[in-house]
Amino acid sequence: MYINSGYLNNSHVDFKDKTKPLIVGSCGTYRLYKHPRLPTYRPRGRVDFQIIYVSAGAAHFHFDHPENDTVVTAGNMVLFRPKEFQKYEYYAVDQTEVYWVHFTGGNVTNILRSYGMKDDMRVFYTGASLEYERIFKRMISELQQRREDYQEMLVLLLKHLFILIHRHITDRHVRKNEYLECEMDMAAQYFNDHYNTDISIDRYARSHGMSVSWFIRNFKDWIGITPMQYIVSIRMSNAQALLETTSYSIAEIGRIVGYENPLYFSRIFHKQKGFSPSGYRKKIKS
């Protein structure tokens, strides 16, 4: 079994503290390989809040009553509130790996609601992501090292986790399958990395085994705009930043963001921003 954890003030005792809106008390991870079983039994619960993320395998939870048995699989999170009955087990046969964080504060319930975690939510699917693991590991490290401003950093990391949960819960796009999600995210990242090159949407789609029309339609459903509109928006945002922060000529900025023809660049910029590049720069200076 592998275990790694960190505790605020090196205390393993759960606590309630309403002096601040949100306080992280502890964070850790368990990974079962050979140890056959790891049980937790708290008939009166804890005085703080707890989120458990099942990153691999499965975990057995007995909500409300010891006889109830709910198998929570990888990609799900469990939220326990103060004084809720807690009974759950991890088994080596399931190759279980979990991360957990305990937190308290004077405004936790409202904060959870604001991030889409309603009062009746107990188990929610968030998908398997290395980003979740990175956040938990960073919180563990902050609790162990206790460097300057670490408590504030812990709150920021926990809110980062809440934001990712909220995005998954409220995602308005229909996720057809994991393949589609992966392909659209990869495409968006590729366009971000290569926006200032001569990108061919047709060539990109075919090189990934997709028809051009299917790719454009699904990219728009996923992101909200077409691939080319997405690329142009990145180019214009970066051109805007260069106009504001550098003394490069209009032609130089056009080339930097991917336009060899300065007149064409100026026309596109004007259409997107409502000003010519030179007019925008004058407006900023004034």
Disulfide bonds with the S-S distance in Angstrom:
none
